[in-house]
Amino acid sequence: MCGIVGYIGHRPAYPILVKGLKRLEYRGYDSAGVALIDDAQHLNIYKTKGKVSDLEAFTQQKDTSGTIGIAHTRWATHGEPCTANAHPHYSSSGRLALIHNGIIENYAVLREKLQTKGYTFRSSTDTEVLVQLIEYIQDLNQLDLLTAVQLALQEVIGAYAIAILDREHPDQLIAARKSSPLVVGIGQGEFFLASDATPIVEYTDQVVYLDDGEIALIRRDQPLRIVDLNNVECPHEVKTVAMNLGQLEKGGFPHFMLKEIFEQPDCINDCMRGRVNVDGDNVVLSAVIDHKERLLNAKRFVIVACGTSWHAALIGKHLIESFCRIPVEVEYASEFRYRDPVITPDDVVIAISQSGETADTLAAVELAKSRGAFIYGICNAIGSSIPRATHTGSYIHVGPEIGVASTKAFTGQVTVLTMLALTLAREKQTIGQDEYLYIVRQLVRIPEKMKEVLLLNDRIAQLAKIFTYAHNFIYLGRGYSYPVALEGALKLKEISYIHAEGYPAAEMKHGPIALIDAEMPVVVIATQNGLYEKVLSNIQEIKARKGRVIALVTKGDTVVSQIADTCIELPETPECLEPLITTVPLQMLAYHIAVCKGMDVDQPRNLAKSVTVE
Ligand code: F6R
C-alpha cells in the first residue's frame, strides 16, 4: 500500500514524479503529494486529499521546478485521508521531507519521546514520527543525514520503504527499505526510485532491487551506494527489467480491468510458453524438475495466500490432491502466520501472490522457512519480495495487472497450479498417460475457448443492467466451481459494492437459503460435469423459493435453460480446467454491473492493489 517515487538528475523532476505516481496509483489513492528542491534551494511541498489528478490540479499555478524530488500516493493506515496526513511529511525545521510506505509499529512511543523534547506534530500519521526522529538525532549529535537515518531506523519497529530529501543537500536522495518494496532505476546521469519498476521502465531498464535493511545513497553524478544500518557496504546487482510500456496503458479500453479481462487468452499462452511443448503433449515446469526430490518427498503441501490468490489456492488443492494424491491444506496467510502452525521440514509451502508483496503472505513464507519447510512461490511481479524469499517457484507471466480487482492474475495462477499438478503427477506416476495427454491437450485449447467466452461481453453488459437494483447476490458452485463462486462474489463486491456471498451449492440448505426471495439474484455454475445433477437439484431449490437464477452452463444445455431465468453458455472443457473458463463471465458480469452503477472500477473505494501492511 502507498506508492513512492523519487527522481534526481538533469531533467525537471515534477512530470516524472507525477507520471510515476499515476503508475503506482493502484497501491493507494486517498491522497497524494510531492516535494521538490528548486534551484534556489527551496523545499516546496504540495499535497492534497484525493487522487494524483487532484494533486495535478492543485499544483497547476505552483512552482514545481527542480531536478530532484520525491512523491507519494497514499493508502491510509494511521490517520484519515486528508491533506494533513498526506505525504511528504516534513521535519520541524522544514529542512527534511520524507515519504513512507509501510507502518511504524512503535510510533506512539517515539512520538511521546519526541513530544517530551518539545516536538509538535502536524498529522496523525506514524510517518511524521520518522522524519522528526531523524532530524532530532541529526541535530542532537550534529550528524550527516545518512548516519542520522541509520540511527533512527535502528529505533524503529515496523515496515518501511522511505525516501528523504534534505534542503541543505540538493544533490542527494536517501532511501531505505524494510519489508516494503523499493527499486532504484539507474539512467544516464540520473536515478529513479519507486515502489515497483513501472514508473522507471520508461526511462531505463537498469534497476537495483533494495533488500531489507539496506539504505541507498543516491547522489547526483556519483555512483549508487548501498549500505546497511551499520554502514557496511552492500554489494548490489544491477538487473535488466523487461517491461513493455503498452502493458502499462489502457490500450483503447475504458478501464484496465476490462483490458485485463480481454488479455487473458494471450496471458494464458504467455504463461504456458516454454512450459507446454508445441505438440501439446508434455508439460514441464522447470522449478518442479529442478527440485523434484524435495517436492516428491513432501508429506504435505500447504498453500498460503490472500484474497483472489487464496481462491486460486483452493483450486490448486483440488488439482494437486486429485492428480498427485498429496494432501494439501489451504490457509489464509494472515491466519497461518499468527497461529503457530505445525510446519516441519517435510512440508512444501506454496505461496501465491500476484504482487509478490502482500505482507501477510511474505510473513507466512518467512515463518514456514524458519521451520525448515521448502517454499515454492507462484507470483506475477518479477523480482518482488516473495519470489526473492522463496526457495524456488514459477512466475505466472501475465504482465502487470493494474486494475485493483484481480482478473488475469487469477487465471494465470490457476494455469501454473494446473501445470504444477500435471508435472508432479507425471513424476509421481499418479496419473495415467491417457488422462495426462487429454488434460494437457485441453489445457492448450483454453486460450481459444476464452476468446469464445469474451464474445459474450455485449450480452453480459446487457444482462448487467437488469441487476443494478440488487443489494445482495449469491454465487454457488460445487467442486472446482466452488472457489470460482467465491471469486465471482469477491469481484462483484469489491467493485460494485453490492454485498455478495459465494457458497458451496449444497451448503445453501444449511442457512443461506433463508435469504432467497424473488429479489435475490443467484449465480449458479451449472456446467456439465460429475456434479451436474446435484447442482440441478440446487437450482430447483432456489427456483422453488422464487430466486432469480443466472446459470453458467455448458453450450447446448437444454435442461437448465428450462428452469433458470438466464443462461450463459460456455464451451465444454474438462472439469479440472473449468475454472479457467467459468471465471471469465463472472469477471465481466461484475465489471458491467459496476460500470452501470457508475463506480470507479479500477480504483474501488478503500482498496489498494498491493497490501503491504498486515
Ligand atoms: C481481489 C484482489 C485481492 C488480492 C489480495 C492478494 O481482486 O486483488 O483480494 O488477491 O490482496 O494479493 P496478492 O495476490 O498480490 O498477494
Residues whose N, C-alpha, C, O or C-beta is under 5 A from the ligand:
A	BS01	F6R	C306 G307 T308 S309 I352 S353 Q354 S355 G356 T358 V404 A405 S406 K609 V611
